[in-house]
């Protein structure tokens, strides 16, 4: 009787860089067969669709915890990018090139004796860097099906935690090709401000999932926006300097894991109290991040955060809004100072 060996997955030929990083050349069609879906499709999946397709559900769950929103600007960039790829790789009418797409495979089947990576059947595979390029290649294939078989360079991270996948996305987009820290801070596991936000949530008994990572205010399912809490943490860390300009301009500096900045030990308890106030005043989750910034700064000066007058601060914020374009604008320091005085 012949002996049969049951295959455990599909193989991707390439080279291991280390136990968790694999370099290869593939095609969009092959990667799709191996579990990679179009990013905009995965993000837009409805609950009923994921119930029908367990693999799609796994991909969506992975993407939700590791990626930023695939919003309208990114979708528009993907359309432009698809044209760029067509002209560079297919028509050869432009000189240029594209980086490797970085994929995340939560679990692999290990490395075969021939050096190939085993991708288990039914695996969820997502792009953690080069996601806009991935979307662009799906767009390009719609008009030019043959491009689905064109070679694509890929880097695969496998058998690492979702936390490490988040950090890889953050670091890839912070050091070589900067994206605003405001957008990436929720993925920055080593950032000082990000740690204050996470620890403050824990102190106030809020889950990080209760913060809106993709918007500027709370939603039906969240109590506040991540950027609001980040602004409060920055306001506290900067103290009086936070009343000079928007905290946005300080995020990158304060949240750089390599900066070595030491934060006040009272930062977490203070921001925790600010978060705790959401239980009795949920409307604060709808207020502008500038008000949260000022709240952190005023609390850093010695005020008990439970005594801050948020409603008065919001009223002043609205009074100082710029309602027309052109002409003189109120200096940011003046506006922040007025908000602080009201608070």
URMO-V965423 format. One record per helix or strand. SS is the DSSP state (H for helix, E for strand). FROM is the first residue (numbers start at 1). TO is the last residue. If there is no record, write none. Layout:
# URMO-V965423
ss:SS from:FROM to:TO
ss:SS from:FROM to:TO
This chain:
# URMO-V965423
ss:E from:9 to:12
ss:E from:14 to:18
ss:E from:21 to:27
ss:H from:28 to:33
ss:E from:36 to:36
ss:H from:39 to:43
ss:H from:47 to:52
ss:H from:54 to:66
ss:H from:72 to:90
ss:E from:101 to:105
ss:E from:111 to:111
ss:E from:117 to:120
ss:E from:125 to:129
ss:H from:131 to:143
ss:H from:145 to:149
ss:E from:151 to:158
ss:H from:162 to:174
ss:H from:181 to:187
ss:H from:192 to:203
ss:H from:208 to:210
ss:E from:211 to:212
ss:E from:224 to:225
ss:H from:226 to:243
ss:H from:248 to:254
ss:H from:266 to:279
ss:H from:282 to:286
ss:H from:289 to:300
ss:H from:305 to:307
ss:H from:310 to:319
ss:H from:332 to:342
